[in-house]
């Protein structure tokens, strides 16, 4: 049986006014229209909801039960209406996104901070994981979208990938007192004679030449080091390891701004193949919510700002001229 909210309001008004005339006036409808509506409900139930008399209309036992339930339903309907308005105005909601360790630190953190200031009623949850785990979370619909290096995801038929416009250059990084810190013109093979710490899985485009450099480095040292020596998903932990040992790592400059400024970490160099290309990954056929779309706008702005910041840092700190790749994004 389908009941309209209008009918619920009519029955409640009649119970409150105990008069068809007064209830109809309060509802701004005619008295015959109210009578027909109540009678139609009573025919559906097969029993009267009100006892009519010259003194007015009094709810029956069934009528009182119906009125109690009607008030509960109307209260929930009003709450849903208010919640819908709040969501429409971005006063409430929840968005769950993911990112690899680098974009989580450099891009999503910046975007979430600004989004949270603008929309304090919206909760944000960020998962910083490897791209394979992020894809699993997206497929299980636990994420609205994620940002990560996308070179390994291009052939996944159920994923929609929107590449970001700029790439982010990776530099080999070490502590200020590292034996290689003051040595100019060093390449990957010499750097990889030292323990390598990585904060995430290395994309194949970077992994293949890095493995070749590691193999060349292994031929010049007495003991072969594992590759990588340490793998840790926390950027803060990686930076602490590097700052307190002779280990080296690969970092984008926006993730080590404070350490470069303080002189705790230095750049050893880079190779042409050392860069990351981020993309926004969504599940095909799963439209984003209004809240997720708005956060994505902030993410794109933060990515552009991060790229500009990395260019400035490269000018100040990089041993040699920085290379910034621009990726042509097709408009679909």
N, C-alpha and C positions, 0 to 999 in steps of 0.2 A: 504494500500500500504506500503510495507516494503522498507525502504531506508537504504543503508549501509553507514557507516561513510566514507568509501573509495570514494564512489560516491560524497558525499558532498565535500570532499577535492578536487576532480577532478574539479568540477564545479567552486569552489572558485579559484583554480589555473588558470583555463581558463579565468575567469573574470579579474584576476590580470594581466595576461600576454597578453591577447587579441590575443593569437596565439596558435593554436593547437600544433604547433611544439615546441614552447618555453615552453608551459605548460607541454607537455609530457616529455620534457627533465628535467624539474624541479621535476616531479613526478617519474622519472626513469622508465617510461613505454614507449611503442611505440606509435607513433602518431595515427596509425589505431586503437589501443586498446582504446585510449582516445576518439576518434571519435565514436566508437561503443558504449561506455559507455554513452556518452552524448545523442546520438541518442536514446538509450534505455529509458533514462529518459524522453525524449521529447515524445516518443510514449506513455509512461504511462500517462503523463499529457495531451496528445492530442493537444499540442501546442509547438511551438519552445521556447527554453530558450535563444538562441543566434541568431543574424542575422549574417550570414557568408558573407564575401566579400573578395576581393583580399587584402584589407588593414587589415583584421583580423576578429575577432569575437567580437561582441558587444552585451551585454545582452539586451533582450527585457524587457518590463514592468514586465511580469511574471518572467523572469530570475532574475531581480533585487530583486523582492520580495523573490524568492527562495534563492538567495544568502544571503540575510539579515537573513532569518530564518536559513539557513545552518550554518552561522557564530555563531549564538546563540547556536545551538545544539552542534557544535564542542567545543565551549567554555565550555558548561556544561559537555560534555564528558571528556574534559581535566581536569576539576575540580574534577570530580568523580575519574578519574585515580589517580590524586595527593592525594585525600583523602584516597583512598584505600591503596596507598603506605604508607601514614602516619599512618593509622590504623594498617597495617601490621608491621610497625616498632614501634608501641605503642607510636606514636607521637601525637595521638589524640584519642578521644573516650570518653565514659561516662559509668560509672558503678553505679548502685543503689543497695545497700545492706541493710540488717536490722540486728538487734541484740536485745536481751534482755538487760536490764539496766546493768547487771554485765559484760557480754562479750563485750558490746559496749564500756564500759570504759576500761576494762582490756585487751581486745584482739584486737578489731577492730580499736580502736584509735591508738594503736601502729602500726598495720599493715598499716593503711591508711597513717600515717606520713611517713613511710619508702617508701611505694609505690609512694606517691606524690613527694618525692625527686627524685626517680629514673625515674618517668614518669610524668614530670610537665605538659604535654599537655593533660593529661587525667583528667576529672572531676569526683569526687567521692561524692556521697550523701549517708548518713547513717541515717536510721530510727531506733531510739531506742524506742521499743515498747514491749508490752507483746506478748507472742507467738501466741495467738489467732488472734491478729490484724496483726501480721507479716504473718501468714498463709493466711489471707484474701488478703493482698497486693501482696503476691506471686502468688496467684491464679488469680488475676486480671492482672498479668504480669507487675506489677509496681516494682518488685524486681528481681534482677538476682539470689540472694540466700539470706538466712539469717542464723545467728548463734544464737542458744538459747538452753535452757534446753528442751530436746526432749522427756521426759518421757510421756507427754500427747499426742504426735503426732505419736506414733508408729503404730497405727491402721488406720491412714489416708491413703486410697489406692492411692490417687493421688500424695502423697509426697514421695520423695526419701530422705532418711536420712543417712548421713555418720557420724557415731559417732566419736568423737575425742578420742584420746588414753587415756587421763587422766581425772580424776574428780577433782573438786575444792572444798576444804573443806570450809564449812561455820562456822564462829565463832559468838557467841553472843558478841556484842560490846557495850560499854558504855563510857561516858565521864570519864576523869581521876578522878574527885571528886565524882563519883557516890557512893552511900552507899555500893554497892556490890563490888567496885573496889578492895578492899584489903581483900576480904573474900574468903578463899580457898575452893576448893572442892564443889562448888555450881552446882546444876543441872538445867535443863530446867524449872522444876516446880517452883523453887524459883526465877529464873530470870524472868519468865513470870508473876510474881506478879506485875511487873512494866509495864508501857505502851510499847507496841511493835509497832515499825515503820517498814514498809516493802516497798521496792522500786519496787516491782512487785508482780504479783500473785505467790503464793507458789505452787510448784508442789505437787501432791497428796502424793508421797513418803515421802516428808518432812511434808506436811500439817497434815496428820493423827496423827503421834506421837506428833506433836506440839500442836494440838488441845487437845489431851489427857493430855499433860503437862499443858496447859492453864486451863483445867477443874480442875485439881488437885490444881493449884495455886488459882483458884477462891474460892475454899473451905476454904482457909486460910486467905482471905482478907475480909474486911467488905463490900466493894462495888465491884461488878463484873465489870470488864473492858471489853469493846468490843474487838473483835479480828479480825484484828489488830486494834489498836487504831488510827493509821494514816497510810494511804497508799498513796504513792507518787512515780511517775515514774522517778523522778530526783534523782540520787545518791547524787549530791551535796546538794540538799535540805534535804535529809534524814540525811546526815552527819551533817548538820548544826543544825537540830532539836535535834539530839542526843547530840551534843556538848554543847547545851544550855538548856538542860533539863535532867530529870532523866529517859527519855525514853531509851529503848534499841533497837537494831536492829540486824539482821544477815548479815554478810558481808564476802566476800572472801578477803583474805589478800592483794591481788594485787590492790584492789580498795581503800585501806586506808594506802598506804605506807607512804605518807607524814604525815598523822595524827599520825601514830604510831611512826615515827621518832621524831616528835615534842612533843610527850607525851600528845597530846590532847585527844586521844582515847586509851582505853585499852581493852584487850580481857578478857572476863569473863569465857569463857569455850565453850565446844561444846559437841554434842552427836554423836554417831556412824552414825545416819541416816542423819546428817546434811552435805550434799554435793550436788554439782550440776554436772550433766553430760551434757556437751555441744555436739551439733552435727551440721553439716552443712546441711541445708534443702533446697532442690531444687524441682522444679515441674517436675514430670515425663513427658517425651516427649518434654521438652523444653531445647534444648542444650544451654550451656553457651557460651557467646562470648569469644573471645580471651582475651579481657581486663578483663572480670570477672574471667576467669581461672587464669590469672596471679595474680590478687589481691588475689584469694583464696590461692595461694602458699604462699603469704605473711601472710595471716591469719593463716595458719597452722604453720608457723614458729613462729609467735607471740604467738600462744597458747602454744607451747612447752616452749618458754621462760617464759611465765607467770607462768606455772606450776613450773618451776625451781625457779623462784623468790618467789613463795608462800612457797616452801619448806624451803628456806633460812629464810624467815620472820618467819615461824613457829618455827624454831630452836631458834630464838632470842626472840620472843614475846609470844609464846603460853604457857598457863598454863598447861604443860603436853606435852607428846610426840605427834608430828603431825602424822596424818595418811594420807597416799597418796594412793589412789586406782588406780590400773592400770586396764584398761578395754581392754580385748582382742578383737581386731577388725578383723573380718573375711575378707579375701581378695576375692573379687568377680572378 
